[in-house]
């Protein structure tokens, strides 16, 4: 599933392809990815509008138009944005196409169609689509992060994957961050010390910076992510076997030797 680094990559695709460009044509090839707006309504609202610089909030992408509505995108598990050159062949999972005055075509491509596109006509509409979002994981300060976790019940992995607590983190990132901070994923959030939360914030920020540079959560040998799908995974730090645990319906991978 796309997480913050992936969506930041999609934001850069949008920025390079569509920012400052006028929408000349909207083609909806599959209305199943539209939410709260029809294919005709989307085309009528965006044709002739110029896209402003896009904004990312957690896993969401906001594409505002000059003096017009905002296109709100969530990529679900398999969504992505592609900037197509004139004459590029159509892909099977290209769902919505935005023809631009540059001649390029911004395509929303999505195999499983679990999320998709919304249209918000004002800021209140944007907030209704986004729902309760915590601070963005790339921007949250240490004190705000500390405060968000200090009163949180349940296990720390569940807290970090809750978008109302911190926006942008998913399963892979949280496992990686907890491994780097040497904290068990099932550790009670309220029992973390202030020093634990400070270390967790620092490791979250550094992990995100490197992941954003890579455009994804890297599968490097020095990362937990690079070993979580091995048949017999071992910790890249200590060499001991990794453990897989089901937490809140998700697979958590962690090192029982290092994450005590």
N, C-alpha and C positions, 0 to 999 in steps of 0.2 A: 504493500500500500504506500503511495506517495506520502512522505513526511516532509517536515519543514525544508530540508535541503533540496528535495525534488521540486517542491512548489516554488522555492526561490529560483531554481533553474527555469521553471516555466515562466515565472515573472520576467526573467531576462529575455526569454524567447519573445514574449509579448512585447516587451519594451523595444527590442531591436527591430521587430517586424511591423508593429502597428502603432506605436506611439507617434502622435502627430499626423497620422494618416486618416483619411476620410473613408468611411465604409460606403462602397458603391453597390454592393450586393450581399445579401444574406441568403444562403441556401441551407435549409434544414433537411437533411437526408433521413433523419430518424428523430421524430418528436419525442421519443421515449427518454431523451436526456434533458428535456425541458421541464421546468417546474414552475407552475403558476403563471405561465405565459404560453400562448400558442405560437406556432411557426409564423403565422401572419403577423401577430402582435410583436414578435421579436424583430422581424424584418422592418415593419413600419416604424418601430421605435429607434432603430439604429441606422437605417439608411440615410446617408447625408450627414451623419454625425462624425465628428473627429475624436479619436481616442486620445485621452490624456495619459500621463504616465501611470502605469498600474501600481497597485499597492498590495502587499501580502499581509494578511493577518492570520498567524498560525498556519493552518493548512488551506486557508481560503485565499482566492485571488480576486481583487476588486479592480475592474476596468471601467473607470469613469469616462464619460464623454463630455465635451465642452457644452455646458449649459443644458445637459440632457441626462438621460437615465444612466444607471450603473449596471454593467454586466457583472454578475457575481458567479464565480466558478469554484466548485469543489470537485476534486479529481477522483474521489472514491478510491477504488483499488487499482484501476487500470487506466484512468484518464491521463491525457497529456495534451500539450499544445505543440503544433508543428507549423513552421513557416515554410510554405510551399512556393517554389518558383513557378512562373508561368509554364504550363505544359507538363508539370509533374503529374505522374499517374495517380489516380485516386486509389486510396487504400480501402479495404473492406470495412474497417471500423471508423472511418471518417464520418462523424455524425452531423457536425455543423460547420459550414464554411463561410468565412467572412472575406469577401473580395474587397481589396483595398485599392486606393487610387495609385499606388506604386506599381500595381500589376501583380503584387504578391497576394497570397491567399493564406490567411490564418485559419488553421484547421483544429477543431476540437476532436480528438481521436480517443475512442474509449471502447474497449472490448466488452466489459461486463455491465456497463451502464448503471452502476450503483449510486452515483450522484449525478452531477451534470451542471446545468446552467439555470440561473435565476435572473430576473430583471427587476431592479429596484428603481423607483422613480424619485426617491429623495433619501436623505440620510436615515430617516426613521424606518424606511423600507429596508435599507441595508442592514440596520440593527435587527430588524425582525427576522431577516434571512439568517444572519449569523447566529442569533440566539446568544445565550450567556457564554461569553468567551473571557478567559482569564488573560493576563498580560502575555504578550508574545514572548516566547522562550528566548529569542535572540536579544530582546530589548529589556527584559525584566531586570531591575536592580536587585542587589543582594538583600536589602531590607524588605523590599516588597515580596521577594521570593520567600524569605524567612517567615514573614507574617502570613503568607498564604498557606504554608505548611504547618505552622505552629499549632493551629487549631483544627487541623484536618484529622479525621478519624480514618481507620482502615489501614491497609498496607501501603507502603511507599510507592510500589509500582502502580497500583490503582490510582493513587493520587496524581502521579506524574502523567499518566495517560488520560486523565480527566481534563478535557479541553476548557472546562470552566475554572480550573485551577491554574494551569499554564497551557497556553495555546501553541500547538505545533509539534508536540512530541508524540511519537507512536511507539509501537512495540519494539522495533529494532533499536531505536535511539535510546529508549529508556533502559533496556538491558545493557547497552554499551555504557551509558552514563553511570549506572549503578555499579557496574563492574569496575570502572575506573575509580569511582569513589569508595570502593570496597564495602558496599552496603548491600545486604541481602534484599532481594525484591519483596520478600514477605515481612520485612521488618515493620513493626507498627510505626506509622508516621509520627504520632504524638510522642513517641519515645526517643526520637532523634534528638541529639543534643544540638545546641547552637553551633558547636564546632562541626558536627556532622552536616548540618544544613549549609554552612558556609563552604565546606569542601564540596558538597553536592552542587551548589551553585557554580563554583569555579570550574568543576569538571564538566558541567552541562555547557557552559559558555565555550570552553576550549574545544569540546567535542563538536559542537555545532559549527564553530568557525571552520574546522577542518573538513567537516562534512559538506558545508556549503561550498567550499573551494572545490571539492570533488564532484559536486552536483548530485550527491546521493549519500546514503550511509555506506561507506566503503567496505569492501570485503577484503581488507588487507590482512596479511598474516599477523601483524601486530595488534589487530583489533579483534575483540570478541566476535564481532559480526563475521569475520573471515573464517570462523571455525564452528559457528552454531549449527550449521547443516551438515557437518562431517558425520560419517557413520559412527565414529567413536571420538567425539570432540574432546580436546584437552585445552586447558587454559594456556593462552599464549604468554602469560606472565610467569606462571609457576610450574606448568607442565602437568598438573593434576587433572583428573577427569572432570569435565563439566557436567552439570546436572540440569535436566529439563523438568520443569514443574508447571502444572496448570494453575494459573491464578486468574480469577475473574473471567474464565473462559478463554484465556490467552496462554500461549506457551512462553514461559519465562526460562531463559538460559542463564546460568550463573555458576560461579566457582565456589563450592562449599569450603575450600581451603582459604581463599583470599577474602571472600565476602562473609565475614562472621558476624 
